[in-house]
Amino acid sequence: MKLLVIGGTSFVGRHIVEQLLLKGHEVVLFNRGKTNPDLFPACRRIIGDRRINMDQAALEHWDAVIDTSGYTPNDVKPVIEALKEKSDHYTFISTISVYDDYSKGDVNENGSIFTHTVNTDEVTGATYGPLKVMCENEVKDGFGEKALIVRPCIIVGPHDPTDRFTYWALRTVEEGPIAIPGGDRKVQWIDVRDLAKWIVTMIEGKKTGTFNAASEPVSFEAFIDELIAEQGIETIAIPDTIVEKVEMDAKHRFPLWMPISEQFPQGFFIVDASNAVEAGLSIRPLRDTADDTREWAAHLDSGTCKVGPNNEIEKLLLETAARERISN
């Protein structure tokens, strides 16, 4: 197959390209040449801005287009307009953040999504979900039944630029005690390589529709237990009340954590990905993902991750939790 990948050199995109090349497909990259420009030297490149230079890509016909970097309608509209008659299939990487109601538990693809529009190009915690819904609508309008829309949960693994999972993978091989989120909460993830492999298989089969992509949810305690390489490391659960009480900015709070609330009764975005599993998605053991992430991130330590409690904040969380246990 001859495929055009929009992006293709960052986290999700690079793993999709690796899978495509492994399967022997012809891959052409369309991007600005700014992120990891030396990756995939064997691939042909079209250098340009997706908002203004898609006419270059429209000079050719594509068996499939994979959009890994569309965040706003202004990103997506020019691509759709240029390529809707030039491609037999279109894959758009969306997000489970499009859902606006997690209060009733696991959410499937028919769950309620944001319906309001936002008139901004600024991607924030408040606008990310609505903007992705607007992008999905652009894709559906342009490609209809030729569109595959993938809604992943938290994506983890080697080359993750967010450090959300990397923090836990590194912290769980260091000395304890380890502060972890307390309460009856769950967590969910997907290894980027499992996601990429499944997406490529779906494209090869010309599969379309909308799919959540995620592992089975597990308790946070079970998640941490699986990551701990050496048995016997002590973990101490920190209640949400203490996390919210200790003064810290958002980036230093626990990764993969949000307060348990009526809106998020499981303390996280939890979705039903059974349709993707039926369509061939498989999830590798979490321990394998952790080991590979640690190998990739060997140059880091948990104290230098972009997110998560540093040593000082973790100590404060542990001390505050100890004082509250004594006082109670």
C-alpha positions as a Markdown table, in Angstrom:
| # | Residue | x | y | z |
|---|---|---|---|---|
| 1 | Met | 0.0 | 0.0 | 0.0 |
| 2 | Lys | 1.0 | 3.6 | -0.6 |
| 3 | Leu | 0.4 | 5.6 | 2.5 |
| 4 | Leu | 0.6 | 9.2 | 3.5 |
| 5 | Val | 1.3 | 9.9 | 7.2 |
| 6 | Ile | 0.6 | 13.3 | 8.5 |
| 7 | Gly | 3.3 | 13.8 | 11.2 |
| 8 | Gly | 5.0 | 10.5 | 11.7 |
| 9 | Thr | 8.1 | 11.4 | 13.6 |
| 10 | Ser | 6.8 | 11.9 | 17.1 |
| 11 | Phe | 5.4 | 9.4 | 19.6 |
| 12 | Val | 2.4 | 7.7 | 18.1 |
| 13 | Gly | 3.3 | 8.5 | 14.5 |
| 14 | Arg | 6.8 | 7.1 | 14.7 |
| 15 | His | 5.5 | 3.8 | 16.0 |
| 16 | Ile | 2.9 | 3.6 | 13.3 |
| 17 | Val | 5.5 | 4.3 | 10.6 |
| 18 | Glu | 7.8 | 1.7 | 12.1 |
| 19 | Gln | 4.9 | -0.9 | 11.8 |
| 20 | Leu | 4.1 | 0.2 | 8.2 |
| 21 | Leu | 7.7 | -0.2 | 7.2 |
| 22 | Leu | 8.0 | -3.5 | 8.9 |
| 23 | Lys | 5.0 | -4.7 | 6.8 |
| 24 | Gly | 6.7 | -3.5 | 3.6 |
| 25 | His | 4.4 | -0.6 | 2.8 |
| 26 | Glu | 5.4 | 2.5 | 0.9 |
| 27 | Val | 5.3 | 5.4 | 3.4 |
| 28 | Val | 5.5 | 9.1 | 2.6 |
| 29 | Leu | 5.8 | 11.5 | 5.5 |
| 30 | Phe | 4.1 | 15.0 | 5.4 |
| 31 | Asn | 5.4 | 17.3 | 8.1 |
| 32 | Arg | 7.3 | 20.4 | 8.8 |
| 33 | Gly | 10.6 | 18.6 | 9.3 |
| 34 | Lys | 11.0 | 20.0 | 12.8 |
| 35 | Thr | 10.5 | 16.9 | 15.0 |
| 36 | Asn | 13.1 | 14.2 | 14.8 |
| 37 | Pro | 13.9 | 15.1 | 11.2 |
| 38 | Asp | 16.6 | 12.3 | 10.9 |
| 39 | Leu | 14.1 | 9.5 | 11.5 |
| 40 | Phe | 13.2 | 7.2 | 8.7 |
| 41 | Pro | 15.7 | 8.3 | 6.1 |
| 42 | Ala | 14.4 | 5.7 | 3.6 |
| 43 | Cys | 11.0 | 7.4 | 3.6 |
| 44 | Arg | 10.1 | 10.1 | 1.0 |
| 45 | Arg | 9.1 | 13.3 | 2.6 |
| 46 | Ile | 6.9 | 16.2 | 1.7 |
| 47 | Ile | 7.9 | 19.1 | 3.8 |
| 48 | Gly | 5.1 | 21.6 | 4.5 |
| 49 | Asp | 2.6 | 23.0 | 6.9 |
| 50 | Arg | -0.6 | 21.0 | 7.0 |
| 51 | Arg | -2.7 | 24.2 | 7.1 |
| 52 | Ile | -1.3 | 25.8 | 4.0 |
| 53 | Asn | 0.7 | 23.2 | 1.9 |
| 54 | Met | -1.6 | 20.2 | 1.4 |
| 55 | Asp | -1.8 | 20.9 | -2.3 |
| 56 | Gln | 1.6 | 19.1 | -2.6 |
| 57 | Ala | 0.1 | 15.9 | -1.2 |
| 58 | Ala | -3.0 | 16.3 | -3.4 |
| 59 | Leu | -0.9 | 15.8 | -6.5 |
| 60 | Glu | -0.9 | 12.0 | -5.8 |
| 61 | His | -3.4 | 9.3 | -5.0 |
| 62 | Trp | -3.1 | 7.4 | -1.7 |
| 63 | Asp | -4.3 | 4.0 | -0.6 |
| 64 | Ala | -4.7 | 5.5 | 2.9 |
| 65 | Val | -3.9 | 8.6 | 4.9 |
| 66 | Ile | -3.0 | 8.5 | 8.6 |
| 67 | Asp | -3.5 | 11.7 | 10.5 |
| 68 | Thr | -1.5 | 11.6 | 13.8 |
| 69 | Ser | -1.3 | 15.3 | 14.5 |
| 70 | Gly | -4.7 | 16.9 | 14.1 |
| 71 | Tyr | -5.8 | 18.8 | 17.2 |
| 72 | Thr | -8.1 | 21.6 | 15.9 |
| 73 | Pro | -10.5 | 22.0 | 13.0 |
| 74 | Asn | -8.0 | 24.4 | 11.5 |
| 75 | Asp | -5.5 | 21.5 | 11.4 |
| 76 | Val | -7.9 | 19.1 | 9.9 |
| 77 | Lys | -10.0 | 21.1 | 7.4 |
| 78 | Pro | -7.2 | 21.8 | 4.9 |
| 79 | Val | -6.2 | 18.1 | 4.9 |
| 80 | Ile | -9.7 | 16.8 | 4.3 |
| 81 | Glu | -10.4 | 19.4 | 1.6 |
| 82 | Ala | -7.2 | 18.5 | -0.3 |
| 83 | Leu | -7.4 | 14.7 | 0.1 |
| 84 | Lys | -11.0 | 13.6 | 0.2 |
| 85 | Glu | -10.9 | 12.7 | -3.4 |
| 86 | Lys | -7.3 | 11.5 | -3.3 |
| 87 | Ser | -7.5 | 8.7 | -0.7 |
| 88 | Asp | -9.4 | 5.5 | -0.3 |
| 89 | His | -9.2 | 5.5 | 3.5 |
| 90 | Tyr | -8.5 | 8.0 | 6.3 |
| 91 | Thr | -7.4 | 7.2 | 9.8 |
| 92 | Phe | -7.7 | 9.9 | 12.5 |
| 93 | Ile | -6.1 | 9.6 | 15.9 |
| 94 | Ser | -8.6 | 11.1 | 18.3 |
| 95 | Thr | -8.9 | 10.6 | 22.1 |
| 96 | Ile | -11.3 | 9.4 | 24.8 |
| 97 | Ser | -11.3 | 13.0 | 26.0 |
| 98 | Val | -14.2 | 13.5 | 23.5 |
| 99 | Tyr | -16.6 | 12.0 | 26.1 |
| 100 | Asp | -18.2 | 14.4 | 28.4 |
| 101 | Asp | -19.8 | 12.0 | 31.0 |
| 102 | Tyr | -18.0 | 9.3 | 32.9 |
| 103 | Ser | -20.4 | 9.3 | 35.8 |
| 104 | Lys | -22.0 | 6.0 | 34.9 |
| 105 | Gly | -18.8 | 3.9 | 34.6 |
| 106 | Asp | -17.1 | 2.5 | 31.6 |
| 107 | Val | -17.9 | 4.5 | 28.4 |
| 108 | Asn | -18.4 | 2.9 | 25.0 |
| 109 | Glu | -18.3 | 4.5 | 21.6 |
| 110 | Asn | -21.9 | 5.5 | 21.9 |
| 111 | Gly | -21.2 | 7.5 | 25.0 |
| 112 | Ser | -22.1 | 11.2 | 25.3 |
| 113 | Ile | -19.5 | 13.5 | 23.7 |
| 114 | Phe | -19.1 | 17.2 | 23.8 |
| 115 | Thr | -21.5 | 19.0 | 21.6 |
| 116 | His | -20.5 | 22.6 | 22.0 |
| 117 | Thr | -18.0 | 24.2 | 19.7 |
| 118 | Val | -15.0 | 26.3 | 20.8 |
| 119 | Asn | -13.7 | 29.2 | 18.8 |
| 120 | Thr | -10.1 | 28.9 | 19.6 |
| 121 | Asp | -6.9 | 27.2 | 18.4 |
| 122 | Glu | -5.6 | 27.0 | 21.9 |
| 123 | Val | -5.5 | 23.4 | 23.2 |
| 124 | Thr | -6.0 | 23.3 | 26.9 |
| 125 | Gly | -7.6 | 20.9 | 29.4 |
| 126 | Ala | -10.9 | 22.5 | 28.8 |
| 127 | Thr | -10.8 | 22.7 | 25.0 |
| 128 | Tyr | -8.9 | 19.5 | 24.1 |
| 129 | Gly | -12.0 | 17.3 | 24.1 |
| 130 | Pro | -14.4 | 19.6 | 22.3 |
| 131 | Leu | -11.7 | 20.4 | 19.7 |
| 132 | Lys | -11.2 | 16.7 | 19.0 |
| 133 | Val | -14.9 | 16.2 | 18.5 |
| 134 | Met | -14.9 | 19.0 | 16.0 |
| 135 | Cys | -12.0 | 17.4 | 14.2 |
| 136 | Glu | -13.8 | 14.0 | 14.2 |
| 137 | Asn | -16.8 | 15.8 | 12.6 |
| 138 | Glu | -14.6 | 17.2 | 9.9 |
| 139 | Val | -13.2 | 13.7 | 9.1 |
| 140 | Lys | -16.7 | 12.2 | 9.0 |
| 141 | Asp | -18.0 | 14.9 | 6.8 |
| 142 | Gly | -15.1 | 14.5 | 4.3 |
| 143 | Phe | -14.6 | 10.8 | 4.3 |
| 144 | Gly | -17.8 | 9.3 | 5.6 |
| 145 | Glu | -17.7 | 5.5 | 5.5 |
| 146 | Lys | -14.1 | 5.6 | 4.5 |
| 147 | Ala | -13.0 | 6.9 | 7.9 |
| 148 | Leu | -11.4 | 5.1 | 10.8 |
| 149 | Ile | -11.5 | 7.1 | 14.0 |
| 150 | Val | -9.4 | 5.8 | 16.9 |
| 151 | Arg | -10.0 | 7.1 | 20.4 |
| 152 | Pro | -7.1 | 5.9 | 22.6 |
| 153 | Cys | -6.8 | 6.3 | 26.3 |
| 154 | Ile | -3.5 | 7.2 | 28.0 |
| 155 | Ile | -0.8 | 6.1 | 25.5 |
| 156 | Val | 2.4 | 4.7 | 27.1 |
| 157 | Gly | 5.7 | 3.2 | 26.2 |
| 158 | Pro | 9.0 | 4.1 | 24.7 |
| 159 | His | 9.4 | 7.7 | 23.3 |
| 160 | Asp | 6.5 | 9.0 | 25.4 |
| 161 | Pro | 7.0 | 12.8 | 25.6 |
| 162 | Thr | 4.6 | 13.2 | 28.5 |
| 163 | Asp | 6.4 | 11.1 | 31.1 |
| 164 | Arg | 3.1 | 10.2 | 32.7 |
| 165 | Phe | 3.7 | 6.5 | 32.7 |
| 166 | Thr | 7.5 | 6.9 | 32.6 |
| 167 | Tyr | 7.4 | 8.5 | 36.1 |
| 168 | Trp | 5.8 | 5.3 | 37.5 |
| 169 | Ala | 8.0 | 2.9 | 35.6 |
| 170 | Leu | 11.1 | 4.6 | 37.0 |
| 171 | Arg | 9.8 | 5.3 | 40.5 |
| 172 | Thr | 8.8 | 1.7 | 41.1 |
| 173 | Val | 12.4 | 0.5 | 40.7 |
| 174 | Glu | 13.8 | 3.0 | 43.3 |
| 175 | Glu | 13.8 | 2.8 | 47.0 |
| 176 | Gly | 10.5 | 2.9 | 49.0 |
| 177 | Pro | 8.3 | 3.9 | 50.5 |
| 178 | Ile | 6.5 | 5.0 | 47.3 |
| 179 | Ala | 3.6 | 7.4 | 47.6 |
| 180 | Ile | 0.7 | 6.3 | 45.4 |
| 181 | Pro | -2.9 | 7.5 | 44.9 |
| 182 | Gly | -5.3 | 6.0 | 47.5 |
| 183 | Gly | -8.9 | 5.2 | 47.3 |
| 184 | Asp | -11.0 | 2.8 | 45.3 |
| 185 | Arg | -9.8 | 3.9 | 41.9 |
| 186 | Lys | -8.9 | 2.4 | 38.6 |
| 187 | Val | -6.4 | 3.1 | 35.8 |
| 188 | Gln | -6.2 | 2.2 | 32.1 |
| 189 | Trp | -3.6 | 2.5 | 29.4 |
| 190 | Ile | -2.4 | 1.3 | 26.0 |
| 191 | Asp | 1.1 | 0.5 | 24.9 |
| 192 | Val | 1.9 | 2.7 | 21.8 |
| 193 | Arg | 3.3 | -0.4 | 20.0 |
| 194 | Asp | 0.1 | -2.4 | 20.5 |
| 195 | Leu | -1.9 | 0.7 | 19.3 |
| 196 | Ala | 0.3 | 1.1 | 16.2 |
| 197 | Lys | 0.2 | -2.6 | 15.3 |
| 198 | Trp | -3.6 | -2.7 | 15.5 |
| 199 | Ile | -4.1 | 0.5 | 13.6 |
| 200 | Val | -1.9 | -0.8 | 10.7 |
| 201 | Thr | -3.8 | -4.1 | 10.6 |
| 202 | Met | -7.1 | -2.1 | 10.5 |
| 203 | Ile | -5.9 | 0.0 | 7.7 |
| 204 | Glu | -4.7 | -3.1 | 5.7 |
| 205 | Gly | -8.2 | -4.5 | 6.1 |
| 206 | Lys | -9.8 | -1.2 | 5.2 |
| 207 | Lys | -11.7 | -1.3 | 8.4 |
| 208 | Thr | -13.7 | 1.8 | 9.3 |
| 209 | Gly | -15.8 | 3.2 | 12.1 |
| 210 | Thr | -15.0 | 4.6 | 15.6 |
| 211 | Phe | -13.2 | 2.6 | 18.2 |
| 212 | Asn | -12.0 | 3.1 | 21.8 |
| 213 | Ala | -8.5 | 1.7 | 22.3 |
| 214 | Ala | -7.4 | 0.7 | 25.8 |
| 215 | Ser | -6.4 | -2.0 | 28.1 |
| 216 | Glu | -8.7 | -3.6 | 30.7 |
| 217 | Pro | -8.9 | -1.3 | 33.7 |
| 218 | Val | -7.3 | -2.4 | 36.9 |
| 219 | Ser | -7.0 | -0.9 | 40.4 |
| 220 | Phe | -4.2 | 1.6 | 40.9 |
| 221 | Glu | -2.8 | -0.7 | 43.5 |
| 222 | Ala | -2.7 | -3.6 | 41.1 |
| 223 | Phe | -1.1 | -1.3 | 38.5 |
| 224 | Ile | 1.7 | -0.4 | 40.8 |
| 225 | Asp | 2.2 | -3.9 | 42.1 |
| 226 | Glu | 2.7 | -5.1 | 38.5 |
| 227 | Leu | 5.3 | -2.3 | 37.9 |
| 228 | Ile | 7.4 | -3.0 | 41.0 |
| 229 | Ala | 10.3 | -5.1 | 39.9 |
| 230 | Glu | 11.6 | -6.0 | 43.4 |
| 231 | Gln | 9.2 | -7.4 | 45.8 |
| 232 | Gly | 9.0 | -5.9 | 49.3 |
| 233 | Ile | 9.1 | -2.2 | 48.3 |
| 234 | Glu | 6.6 | -0.5 | 50.5 |
| 235 | Thr | 3.8 | 1.6 | 49.0 |
| 236 | Ile | 1.7 | 4.1 | 50.9 |
| 237 | Ala | -1.7 | 5.2 | 49.6 |
| 238 | Ile | -2.3 | 8.9 | 49.8 |
| 239 | Pro | -5.9 | 10.0 | 50.1 |
| 240 | Asp | -7.2 | 12.5 | 47.6 |
| 241 | Thr | -7.8 | 15.0 | 50.5 |
| 242 | Ile | -4.1 | 15.0 | 51.2 |
| 243 | Val | -3.1 | 15.3 | 47.6 |
| 244 | Glu | -5.4 | 18.4 | 47.3 |
| 245 | Lys | -4.2 | 19.8 | 50.6 |
| 246 | Val | -0.4 | 19.7 | 49.9 |
| 247 | Glu | 0.6 | 22.8 | 47.9 |
| 248 | Met | 2.0 | 21.8 | 44.5 |
| 249 | Asp | 1.4 | 22.8 | 40.9 |
| 250 | Ala | -0.5 | 20.4 | 38.6 |
| 251 | Lys | 2.6 | 19.0 | 37.0 |
| 252 | His | 3.8 | 17.7 | 40.4 |
| 253 | Arg | 0.7 | 15.8 | 41.2 |
| 254 | Phe | 0.4 | 12.0 | 40.7 |
| 255 | Pro | 0.4 | 11.1 | 37.0 |
| 256 | Leu | -2.7 | 9.2 | 35.9 |
| 257 | Trp | -4.6 | 10.7 | 38.8 |
| 258 | Met | -7.7 | 12.8 | 39.1 |
| 259 | Pro | -9.9 | 13.3 | 42.2 |
| 260 | Ile | -12.6 | 10.7 | 42.7 |
| 261 | Ser | -15.8 | 12.6 | 42.1 |
| 262 | Glu | -19.4 | 12.2 | 40.9 |
| 263 | Gln | -18.1 | 12.9 | 37.4 |
| 264 | Phe | -15.2 | 10.5 | 37.7 |
| 265 | Pro | -16.2 | 7.8 | 40.2 |
| 266 | Gln | -13.3 | 5.6 | 39.2 |
| 267 | Gly | -10.8 | 8.4 | 39.6 |
| 268 | Phe | -9.9 | 8.3 | 35.9 |
| 269 | Phe | -11.2 | 8.2 | 32.4 |
| 270 | Ile | -12.3 | 4.6 | 32.0 |
| 271 | Val | -13.7 | 3.3 | 28.7 |
| 272 | Asp | -15.0 | 0.1 | 27.2 |
| 273 | Ala | -12.6 | -1.1 | 24.4 |
| 274 | Ser | -14.3 | -4.4 | 23.7 |
| 275 | Asn | -15.1 | -3.4 | 20.1 |
| 276 | Ala | -11.4 | -2.9 | 19.4 |
| 277 | Val | -10.5 | -6.2 | 21.0 |
| 278 | Glu | -13.0 | -8.0 | 18.9 |
| 279 | Ala | -11.4 | -6.2 | 15.9 |
| 280 | Gly | -8.0 | -7.6 | 16.8 |
| 281 | Leu | -6.5 | -5.2 | 19.4 |
| 282 | Ser | -4.2 | -7.1 | 21.8 |
| 283 | Ile | -2.5 | -5.7 | 24.9 |
| 284 | Arg | 0.9 | -6.9 | 26.0 |
| 285 | Pro | 1.7 | -7.5 | 29.7 |
| 286 | Leu | 2.1 | -4.3 | 31.6 |
| 287 | Arg | 5.5 | -5.5 | 33.0 |
| 288 | Asp | 6.8 | -5.8 | 29.5 |
| 289 | Thr | 5.7 | -2.2 | 28.7 |
| 290 | Ala | 7.4 | -1.0 | 32.0 |
| 291 | Asp | 10.7 | -2.8 | 31.3 |
| 292 | Asp | 10.9 | -1.4 | 27.7 |
| 293 | Thr | 10.0 | 2.1 | 28.9 |
| 294 | Arg | 12.7 | 1.9 | 31.6 |
| 295 | Glu | 15.3 | 0.8 | 29.0 |
| 296 | Trp | 14.4 | 3.7 | 26.7 |
| 297 | Ala | 14.4 | 6.2 | 29.6 |
| 298 | Ala | 17.6 | 4.9 | 31.2 |
| 299 | His | 19.0 | 8.4 | 30.9 |
| 300 | Leu | 16.2 | 9.8 | 33.1 |
| 301 | Asp | 15.3 | 9.4 | 36.8 |
| 302 | Ser | 11.9 | 10.0 | 38.4 |
| 303 | Gly | 13.1 | 13.3 | 39.8 |
| 304 | Thr | 13.7 | 14.7 | 36.3 |
| 305 | Cys | 10.4 | 13.6 | 34.7 |
| 306 | Lys | 8.2 | 16.4 | 33.4 |
| 307 | Val | 5.4 | 15.3 | 35.7 |
| 308 | Gly | 5.0 | 13.6 | 39.1 |
| 309 | Pro | 6.0 | 14.4 | 42.6 |
| 310 | Asn | 9.7 | 15.2 | 43.0 |
| 311 | Asn | 11.6 | 13.9 | 46.1 |
| 312 | Glu | 10.6 | 16.9 | 48.2 |
| 313 | Ile | 6.9 | 16.7 | 47.4 |
| 314 | Glu | 6.7 | 13.0 | 47.8 |
| 315 | Lys | 8.3 | 13.3 | 51.2 |
| 316 | Leu | 5.8 | 16.0 | 52.2 |
| 317 | Leu | 2.9 | 13.8 | 51.0 |
| 318 | Leu | 4.2 | 10.8 | 53.1 |
| 319 | Glu | 4.7 | 13.0 | 56.2 |
| 320 | Thr | 1.3 | 14.6 | 55.9 |
| 321 | Ala | -0.4 | 11.2 | 55.5 |
| 322 | Ala | 1.5 | 9.9 | 58.5 |
| 323 | Arg | 0.4 | 12.8 | 60.7 |
| 324 | Glu | -3.2 | 12.3 | 59.7 |
| 325 | Arg | -3.1 | 8.6 | 60.5 |
| 326 | Ile | -1.7 | 9.5 | 64.0 |
| 327 | Ser | -4.3 | 12.2 | 64.6 |
| 328 | Asn | -7.1 | 9.9 | 63.6 |
